[in-house]
Amino acid sequence: WDKHNGGTIYSIPIGGSLHRQPFTIGGSGSSFIYGYCDANFRKNMTQDEAVEFVKNAVTLAMSRDGSSGGCVRVAIITEDGVERRFFPGNQLPVFYEGENNVF
């Protein structure tokens, strides 16, 4: 967040170029959630909606990727500073019930 552009998202892919985007994802679990993010991202979400979007996306990535952790950490950056939220595994949504589901 800055006083000139407000909240802005940039991605820096391998190679070092800089791209302004509505959202960006990365990491070992990201390939599992492109469809979710494309289908569920909306411009002008409220802060609570955005946190829920991120929490759901990371939870879905973790459910498919053995290298992803067991909790979700969110940093909300606004003109007032940074607010950090922590969601342990037992507070994450369950999208399916399965033998290997640890959520």
C-alpha positions as MATLAB code, in Angstrom:
seq = 'WDKHNGGTIYSIPIGGSLHRQPFTIGGSGSSFIYGYCDANFRKNMTQDEAVEFVKNAVTLAMSRDGSSGGCVRVAIITEDGVERRFFPGNQLPVFYEGENNVF';
ca = [
       0.000    0.000    0.000;
       1.239    3.492   -0.753;
      -0.351    6.922   -0.648;
      -0.198    7.352   -4.440;
      -1.684    4.056   -5.666;
      -3.354    2.559   -2.591;
      -3.346   -1.227   -2.497;
      -1.456   -2.646   -5.462;
      -0.349   -6.192   -6.286;
       2.797   -6.970   -8.266;
       4.331  -10.276   -9.275;
       8.005  -10.770  -10.007;
       8.408  -13.993  -12.010;
      11.716  -15.720  -12.689;
      13.663  -13.354  -14.884;
      12.950  -10.330  -12.702;
      10.253   -8.490  -14.664;
       7.605   -6.624  -12.678;
       3.887   -7.082  -13.457;
       0.943   -5.271  -11.871;
      -1.950   -7.725  -11.495;
      -5.301   -7.988   -9.682;
      -3.871  -10.963   -7.723;
      -0.855  -13.239   -7.911;
      -0.055  -16.672   -6.566;
       3.106  -18.714   -6.316;
       4.765  -21.558   -4.513;
       4.616  -25.318   -4.710;
       0.834  -25.531   -4.178;
      -0.102  -22.724   -6.549;
      -0.636  -24.924   -9.604;
      -3.530  -26.597   -7.765;
      -5.517  -23.379   -7.203;
      -5.419  -21.359  -10.426;
      -8.974  -22.468  -11.265;
     -10.241  -21.563   -7.792;
      -8.601  -18.134   -7.940;
      -9.829  -17.391  -11.476;
     -13.389  -18.412  -10.555;
     -13.593  -16.695   -7.161;
     -11.515  -13.518   -7.331;
     -13.602  -10.345   -7.528;
     -12.453   -6.754   -7.674;
     -13.451   -4.522   -4.761;
     -13.871   -7.308   -2.205;
     -14.244   -6.184    1.368;
     -11.303   -6.881    3.648;
     -13.128   -9.826    5.220;
     -14.004  -11.242    1.784;
     -10.382  -10.924    0.671;
      -9.114  -12.690    3.808;
     -11.640  -15.499    3.228;
     -10.557  -15.761   -0.440;
      -6.904  -16.089    0.579;
      -7.641  -18.493    3.433;
      -9.654  -20.744    1.114;
      -7.027  -20.632   -1.649;
      -4.159  -21.525    0.683;
      -6.227  -24.252    2.353;
      -7.021  -25.796   -1.032;
      -3.345  -25.669   -2.024;
      -2.342  -27.333    1.250;
      -4.880  -30.119    0.763;
      -3.176  -31.147   -2.512;
       0.463  -30.272   -1.858;
       2.455  -32.252    0.677;
       5.056  -29.476    0.940;
       2.581  -26.820    2.064;
       2.171  -26.186    5.791;
      -0.727  -26.836    8.132;
      -1.775  -23.272    8.879;
      -2.546  -20.028    7.064;
      -0.842  -16.727    7.855;
      -2.279  -13.545    6.337;
      -0.804  -10.047    6.341;
      -3.297   -7.245    5.676;
      -1.476   -4.131    4.482;
      -3.372   -0.821    4.612;
      -2.597    2.843    5.088;
      -2.774    2.174    8.849;
      -0.003   -0.435    8.760;
       0.177   -4.227    8.770;
      -2.258   -6.510   10.569;
      -1.257  -10.168   10.833;
      -3.763  -13.001   11.211;
      -3.014  -16.631   12.000;
      -5.382  -19.514   11.241;
      -4.287  -22.892   12.691;
      -5.264  -26.087   10.859;
      -8.268  -26.773   13.091;
      -9.777  -23.387   12.086;
      -9.484  -23.930    8.329;
     -12.401  -24.878    6.082;
     -12.876  -28.495    4.989;
     -13.627  -28.810    1.289;
     -13.857  -32.578    1.152;
     -13.695  -35.541    3.464;
     -11.076  -38.080    2.582;
      -8.841  -40.687    4.110;
      -5.779  -38.398    3.906;
      -7.573  -35.171    4.816;
      -5.830  -33.664    7.848;
      -8.044  -30.614    8.158;
];
